[in-house]
């Protein structure tokens, strides 16, 4: 496939996000099960449900331009997941892992926010107003999830982790 048009760029970005959301669906389940603090685990469970909604909405957008949903490997998300897995292999204490889980989730939210933020103007340029609105809904939910994670991070009792 050549990348010569806004449509090509839009489809590529959509396929990338479709793959990323699927990968994050599994990753959020891992984050939830690897977290002992209930409020953090609940935030991951809630966002996992939202992520399924993101996948469903992306599938709607594919339908709008008559293409079956396809995945393009999202190396950015793959890298973040790999980084997380390597960290957990270091056998961190539970307190450190809980904090790291929130940090890892924040990184993915920033990635997704940027990805959606880049796709929406492409949809607008293509005259796909309904698609842009759908992607905007996903973007708002990603921003809300990031805000919730930031609040949890700020509330985290750092005294539970030794300084050195």
Backbone as JSON, one array per atom type, in Angstrom:
{
  "sequence": "XXXXXXXXXXXXXXXXXXXXXXXXXXXXXXXXXXXXXXXXXXXXXXXXXXXXXXXXXXXXXXXXXXXXXXXXXXXXXXXXXXXXXXXXXXXXXXXXXXXXXXXXXXXXXXXXXXXXXXXXXXXXXXXXXXXXXXXXXXXXXXXXXXXXXXXXXXXXXXXXXXXX",
  "N": [[0.84, -1.18, 0.0], [0.6, 2.14, -0.89], [1.53, 5.3, 0.52], [0.19, 7.98, -0.07], [-1.9, 9.74, 0.16], [-4.27, 11.69, 2.1], [-6.31, 10.06, 2.89], [-5.0, 7.55, 2.85], [-3.17, 7.96, 4.92], [-4.93, 8.4, 7.04], [-6.3, 5.9, 7.18], [-4.14, 4.21, 7.78], [-3.38, 5.23, 10.31], [-5.72, 4.71, 11.74], [-5.82, 1.91, 11.63], [-3.52, 1.38, 13.1], [-4.24, 2.41, 15.63], [-6.39, 0.74, 16.16], [-5.16, -1.72, 16.5], [-3.56, -1.03, 18.71], [-5.5, -0.47, 20.7], [-6.61, -3.03, 21.02], [-4.37, -4.4, 22.03], [-4.03, -3.03, 24.41], [-6.32, -3.69, 25.77], [-5.82, -6.26, 26.75], [-3.5, -5.66, 28.23], [-4.47, -3.92, 30.21], [-5.96, -5.66, 31.71], [-3.9, -7.19, 32.8], [-2.6, -5.18, 34.3], [-4.59, -4.58, 36.15], [-4.81, -7.05, 37.55], [-2.27, -7.18, 38.64], [-2.17, -5.27, 40.57], [-2.51, -4.25, 43.88], [-3.9, -2.29, 45.29], [-7.15, -1.3, 45.73], [-8.55, 0.95, 44.62], [-6.95, 1.69, 42.49], [-6.84, -0.67, 40.96], [-9.55, -0.81, 40.33], [-9.81, 1.44, 38.69], [-8.32, 0.59, 36.49], [-9.92, -1.56, 35.66], [-12.29, -0.25, 34.98], [-11.38, 1.36, 32.89], [-10.69, -0.6, 31.12], [-13.16, -1.56, 30.28], [-14.04, 0.74, 28.96], [-12.15, 0.77, 26.94], [-12.91, -1.4, 25.36], [-15.19, -0.27, 24.31], [-13.95, 1.73, 22.8], [-12.73, 0.22, 20.83], [-15.01, -0.82, 19.58], [-16.1, 1.56, 18.57], [-14.09, 2.38, 16.8], [-14.35, 0.35, 14.94], [-16.83, 1.08, 13.9], [-16.07, 3.39, 12.52], [-14.4, 2.31, 10.54], [-16.37, 0.97, 9.08], [-17.73, 3.13, 8.03], [-16.23, 4.03, 5.87], [-16.34, 1.85, 4.29], [-14.54, -0.24, 4.69], [-13.15, -3.28, 5.95], [-12.42, -3.82, 9.44], [-9.03, -3.54, 10.17], [-5.81, -4.42, 11.47], [-2.83, -2.68, 12.09], [0.35, -3.24, 13.07], [1.12, -1.72, 16.09], [3.8, -0.31, 16.95], [4.61, 1.49, 18.89], [2.89, 1.12, 21.15], [3.42, -1.56, 21.54], [6.08, -1.38, 22.32], [5.84, 0.01, 24.76], [4.41, -1.87, 26.25], [6.23, -3.98, 26.26], [8.31, -2.77, 27.7], [7.04, -2.53, 30.18], [6.66, -5.26, 30.84], [9.31, -6.09, 31.06], [10.08, -4.6, 33.29], [8.46, -5.75, 35.31], [9.64, -8.22, 35.48], [11.8, -7.74, 37.05], [11.06, -8.17, 39.58], [9.7, -6.29, 41.45], [8.84, -4.68, 44.6], [5.51, -4.82, 45.99], [4.44, -2.27, 46.49], [6.04, -0.61, 44.91], [5.46, -1.71, 42.44], [2.7, -1.14, 42.24], [2.77, 1.67, 42.02], [4.32, 1.92, 39.71], [2.62, 0.68, 37.87], [0.6, 2.57, 37.57], [2.11, 4.64, 36.44], [2.95, 3.45, 34.05], [0.49, 3.09, 32.8], [-0.27, 5.76, 32.52], [1.6, 6.58, 30.6], [0.71, 5.16, 28.36], [-1.77, 6.31, 28.0], [-1.09, 8.94, 27.28], [0.1, 8.38, 24.81], [-2.1, 7.35, 23.36], [-3.82, 9.57, 23.41], [-2.36, 11.39, 21.87], [-2.37, 9.97, 19.44], [-5.14, 9.79, 18.77], [-5.63, 12.53, 18.68], [-4.18, 13.21, 16.44], [-5.51, 11.86, 14.41], [-8.11, 12.9, 14.24], [-8.11, 15.53, 12.93], [-7.48, 14.62, 10.36], [-9.71, 13.09, 9.67], [-11.57, 15.16, 9.67], [-10.57, 16.67, 7.52], [-11.08, 14.94, 5.46], [-13.75, 15.18, 5.28], [-15.25, 13.61, 6.9], [-17.18, 13.95, 9.12], [-18.78, 12.63, 11.05], [-17.17, 10.44, 11.7], [-15.01, 11.82, 12.81], [-16.28, 12.87, 15.06], [-16.84, 10.52, 16.48], [-14.25, 9.57, 16.98], [-13.4, 11.69, 18.51], [-14.93, 11.31, 20.78], [-13.73, 8.99, 21.83], [-11.23, 10.13, 22.33], [-11.84, 12.02, 24.34], [-12.55, 10.28, 26.42], [-10.1, 9.02, 26.83], [-8.6, 11.17, 27.75], [-9.98, 11.71, 30.12], [-9.45, 9.34, 31.5], [-6.69, 9.6, 31.81], [-6.61, 11.86, 33.47], [-7.83, 10.78, 35.75], [-5.94, 8.82, 36.44], [-3.74, 10.47, 37.0], [-4.7, 11.81, 39.26], [-4.9, 9.64, 41.05], [-2.21, 8.98, 41.21], [-1.18, 11.27, 42.43], [-2.38, 11.01, 44.91], [-1.17, 8.82, 45.9], [0.59, 7.21, 48.46], [3.68, 7.93, 48.94], [5.39, 7.4, 51.0], [5.25, 4.75, 51.55], [7.12, 3.54, 50.04], [10.51, 2.86, 50.22], [13.02, 5.43, 50.22], [15.64, 5.0, 49.45]],
  "CA": [[0.0, 0.0, 0.0], [1.36, 3.38, -0.92], [1.07, 6.33, 1.45], [0.25, 9.2, -0.86], [-3.07, 10.59, 0.34], [-4.78, 11.85, 3.46], [-7.07, 8.82, 3.15], [-4.02, 6.51, 3.2], [-2.65, 8.3, 6.24], [-6.02, 8.18, 7.99], [-6.51, 4.46, 7.33], [-2.97, 3.67, 8.49], [-3.49, 5.63, 11.71], [-6.85, 3.99, 12.32], [-5.38, 0.52, 11.81], [-2.55, 1.41, 14.19], [-5.0, 2.57, 16.87], [-7.21, -0.47, 16.34], [-4.24, -2.7, 17.08], [-3.17, -0.55, 20.03], [-6.61, -0.67, 21.65], [-6.69, -4.47, 21.32], [-3.24, -4.74, 22.9], [-4.26, -2.41, 25.71], [-7.38, -4.44, 26.42], [-5.12, -7.31, 27.51], [-2.56, -5.04, 29.17], [-5.23, -3.39, 31.34], [-6.3, -6.81, 32.55], [-2.68, -7.49, 33.55], [-2.4, -4.12, 35.29], [-5.59, -4.77, 37.21], [-4.49, -8.22, 38.38], [-0.98, -6.97, 39.29], [-2.28, -4.13, 41.47], [-3.2, -4.6, 45.13], [-4.76, -1.21, 45.78], [-8.47, -1.44, 45.1], [-8.95, 2.1, 43.81], [-6.16, 1.65, 41.26], [-7.33, -1.81, 40.19], [-10.88, -0.43, 39.81], [-9.61, 2.37, 37.58], [-7.91, -0.21, 35.33], [-11.08, -2.34, 35.21], [-13.2, 0.69, 34.34], [-10.83, 1.78, 31.6], [-10.73, -1.77, 30.23], [-14.5, -1.54, 29.68], [-14.04, 1.85, 28.0], [-11.31, 0.38, 25.81], [-13.74, -2.21, 24.47], [-16.02, 0.7, 23.6], [-13.1, 2.39, 21.8], [-12.6, -0.74, 19.73], [-16.3, -0.85, 18.87], [-16.25, 2.81, 17.81], [-13.15, 2.35, 15.66], [-14.97, -0.52, 13.94], [-17.85, 1.91, 13.23], [-15.39, 4.29, 11.58], [-14.02, 1.49, 9.39], [-17.59, 0.72, 8.31], [-18.12, 4.37, 7.35], [-15.61, 4.15, 4.55], [-16.5, 0.6, 3.58], [-13.37, -1.12, 4.86], [-13.21, -4.14, 7.14], [-11.42, -3.43, 10.43], [-7.73, -4.2, 10.05], [-4.81, -3.96, 12.43], [-1.45, -2.4, 11.7], [1.08, -3.35, 14.33], [1.43, -0.45, 16.73], [5.08, -0.54, 17.61], [4.69, 2.34, 20.07], [2.24, 0.43, 22.27], [4.18, -2.79, 21.77], [7.27, -1.0, 23.09], [5.43, 0.32, 26.13], [4.05, -3.14, 26.91], [7.5, -4.7, 26.48], [8.98, -2.07, 28.79], [6.33, -2.92, 31.4], [6.95, -6.66, 31.13], [10.7, -6.16, 31.53], [10.11, -4.07, 34.65], [7.88, -6.71, 36.24], [10.59, -9.32, 35.64], [12.77, -7.32, 38.07], [10.44, -8.55, 40.85], [9.59, -5.15, 42.34], [7.92, -4.81, 45.73], [4.14, -4.51, 45.58], [4.23, -0.81, 46.5], [6.71, -0.07, 43.72], [4.7, -2.17, 41.28], [1.46, -0.38, 42.15], [3.09, 2.99, 41.49], [4.77, 1.75, 38.32], [1.45, 0.37, 37.04], [-0.05, 3.85, 37.22], [3.0, 5.37, 35.53], [2.89, 2.78, 32.74], [-0.82, 3.4, 32.22], [-0.23, 7.16, 32.09], [2.35, 6.66, 29.34], [-0.12, 4.69, 27.24], [-2.83, 7.31, 27.78], [-0.49, 10.03, 26.5], [0.26, 7.88, 23.45], [-3.41, 7.29, 22.72], [-4.31, 10.94, 23.23], [-1.67, 11.93, 20.7], [-2.83, 9.26, 18.24], [-6.48, 10.28, 18.43], [-5.5, 13.94, 18.33], [-3.66, 13.31, 15.07], [-6.48, 11.3, 13.47], [-9.33, 13.71, 14.13], [-8.02, 16.5, 11.83], [-7.5, 13.91, 9.08], [-11.12, 12.78, 9.41], [-12.18, 16.44, 9.3], [-10.1, 17.03, 6.18], [-11.74, 14.04, 4.52], [-15.18, 15.43, 5.33], [-15.86, 12.52, 7.68], [-17.52, 14.61, 10.38], [-19.28, 11.65, 12.01], [-16.0, 9.7, 12.16], [-14.27, 12.72, 13.69], [-17.02, 12.93, 16.32], [-16.64, 9.23, 17.16], [-12.88, 9.56, 17.48], [-13.37, 12.71, 19.57], [-15.49, 10.67, 21.99], [-12.64, 8.16, 22.37], [-10.2, 11.04, 22.84], [-12.3, 12.56, 25.63], [-12.46, 9.22, 27.43], [-8.67, 8.82, 27.13], [-8.19, 12.31, 28.57], [-10.57, 11.5, 31.45], [-8.69, 8.26, 32.14], [-5.4, 10.18, 32.22], [-6.87, 12.71, 34.63], [-8.07, 9.9, 36.9], [-4.65, 8.24, 36.82], [-2.94, 11.52, 37.63], [-5.24, 12.02, 40.61], [-4.48, 8.5, 41.86], [-0.77, 9.1, 41.42], [-0.98, 12.33, 43.41], [-2.85, 10.52, 46.21], [-0.36, 7.66, 46.29], [1.44, 7.46, 49.63], [5.05, 7.61, 48.58], [6.11, 6.93, 52.19], [5.22, 3.29, 51.56], [8.26, 3.09, 49.25], [11.76, 3.43, 50.75], [13.66, 6.4, 49.34], [16.89, 4.42, 48.91]],
  "C": [[0.88, 1.24, 0.0], [0.72, 4.38, 0.05], [1.18, 7.68, 0.75], [-0.87, 10.19, -0.56], [-3.43, 10.73, 1.82], [-5.58, 10.61, 3.85], [-6.12, 7.69, 3.56], [-3.5, 6.73, 4.62], [-3.69, 8.04, 7.32], [-6.22, 6.68, 8.24], [-5.36, 3.82, 8.09], [-3.06, 3.99, 9.99], [-4.62, 4.91, 12.43], [-6.5, 2.53, 12.58], [-4.4, 0.39, 12.96], [-3.27, 1.5, 15.53], [-5.86, 1.36, 17.17], [-6.36, -1.56, 16.98], [-3.87, -2.3, 18.51], [-4.27, -0.8, 21.05], [-6.79, -2.15, 22.0], [-5.58, -4.89, 22.27], [-3.48, -4.21, 24.31], [-5.39, -3.1, 26.47], [-6.77, -5.53, 27.3], [-4.21, -6.72, 28.57], [-3.29, -4.5, 30.39], [-5.67, -4.51, 32.27], [-5.09, -7.2, 33.41], [-2.43, -6.45, 34.64], [-3.35, -4.29, 36.47], [-5.2, -5.92, 38.13], [-3.16, -8.07, 39.12], [-0.99, -5.83, 40.3], [-3.07, -4.55, 42.71], [-4.15, -3.52, 45.62], [-6.06, -1.18, 44.99], [-8.84, -0.29, 44.18], [-8.19, 2.14, 42.48], [-6.65, 0.51, 40.36], [-8.7, -1.5, 39.58], [-10.77, 0.51, 38.63], [-9.19, 1.61, 36.32], [-9.09, -1.01, 34.78], [-12.06, -1.44, 34.45], [-12.67, 1.09, 32.96], [-10.78, 0.62, 30.61], [-12.09, -1.83, 29.53], [-14.59, -0.43, 28.64], [-13.25, 1.48, 26.75], [-12.07, -0.51, 24.84], [-14.67, -1.32, 23.67], [-15.24, 1.43, 22.53], [-12.95, 1.5, 20.58], [-13.88, -0.76, 18.89], [-16.48, 0.41, 18.02], [-15.3, 2.86, 16.62], [-13.72, 1.46, 14.56], [-16.09, 0.23, 13.19], [-17.21, 2.81, 12.18], [-14.94, 3.52, 10.35], [-15.23, 1.26, 8.48], [-18.0, 1.94, 7.5], [-17.45, 4.55, 6.0], [-15.48, 2.8, 3.86], [-15.31, -0.34, 3.65], [-13.59, -2.03, 6.06], [-12.14, -3.67, 8.14], [-10.14, -4.24, 10.25], [-6.78, -3.6, 11.06], [-3.48, -3.76, 11.73], [-0.68, -2.42, 13.0], [1.49, -1.98, 14.86], [2.69, -0.64, 17.56], [5.26, 0.33, 18.86], [4.1, 1.66, 21.29], [2.98, -0.87, 22.58], [5.42, -2.5, 22.62], [6.93, -0.69, 24.53], [5.06, -0.94, 26.9], [5.32, -3.94, 27.21], [8.28, -4.09, 27.64], [8.36, -2.46, 30.13], [6.69, -4.36, 31.8], [8.38, -6.83, 31.64], [10.82, -5.65, 32.95], [9.57, -5.1, 35.65], [8.79, -7.92, 36.45], [11.67, -9.02, 36.68], [12.24, -7.62, 39.48], [10.37, -7.39, 41.84], [8.68, -5.45, 43.53], [6.52, -4.41, 45.26], [3.88, -3.01, 45.53], [4.84, -0.17, 45.25], [5.93, -0.47, 42.47], [3.39, -1.39, 41.13], [1.72, 1.01, 41.55], [3.49, 2.9, 40.01], [3.6, 1.44, 37.39], [0.73, 1.64, 36.62], [0.8, 4.63, 36.23], [2.94, 4.77, 34.13], [1.56, 3.09, 32.04], [-0.87, 4.85, 31.75], [0.51, 7.31, 30.76], [1.47, 6.23, 28.16], [-1.24, 5.68, 26.95], [-2.29, 8.48, 26.96], [-0.33, 9.61, 25.03], [-1.08, 7.89, 22.71], [-3.99, 8.68, 22.47], [-3.65, 11.57, 22.01], [-2.18, 11.29, 19.41], [-4.22, 9.72, 17.82], [-6.43, 11.74, 17.99], [-4.96, 14.15, 16.93], [-4.66, 12.81, 14.03], [-7.67, 12.21, 13.22], [-9.22, 14.77, 13.03], [-8.01, 15.84, 10.44], [-8.93, 13.57, 8.69], [-11.85, 14.05, 8.99], [-11.82, 16.83, 7.87], [-10.78, 16.18, 5.1], [-13.26, 14.25, 4.47], [-15.94, 14.35, 6.08], [-16.19, 13.04, 9.08], [-17.99, 13.62, 11.45], [-18.12, 10.82, 12.56], [-15.18, 10.54, 13.12], [-14.95, 12.81, 15.05], [-16.83, 11.65, 17.14], [-15.24, 9.17, 17.77], [-12.69, 10.57, 18.6], [-13.91, 12.13, 20.87], [-14.44, 9.77, 22.64], [-11.57, 9.04, 23.01], [-10.6, 11.59, 24.21], [-12.2, 11.52, 26.74], [-11.01, 8.94, 27.8], [-8.17, 9.96, 28.03], [-8.74, 12.18, 29.99], [-9.82, 10.4, 32.2], [-7.34, 8.77, 32.63], [-5.58, 11.05, 33.45], [-7.09, 11.88, 35.89], [-6.76, 9.27, 37.38], [-3.75, 9.26, 37.52], [-3.4, 11.78, 39.06], [-4.83, 10.88, 41.54], [-2.99, 8.55, 42.17], [-0.47, 10.15, 42.48], [-1.39, 11.89, 44.82], [-2.0, 9.38, 46.75], [0.56, 8.03, 47.44], [2.85, 6.99, 49.34], [5.86, 7.11, 49.78], [6.14, 5.41, 52.27], [6.41, 2.7, 50.79], [9.53, 3.7, 49.86], [12.41, 4.35, 49.75], [14.95, 5.83, 48.72], [16.99, 2.95, 49.25]]
}
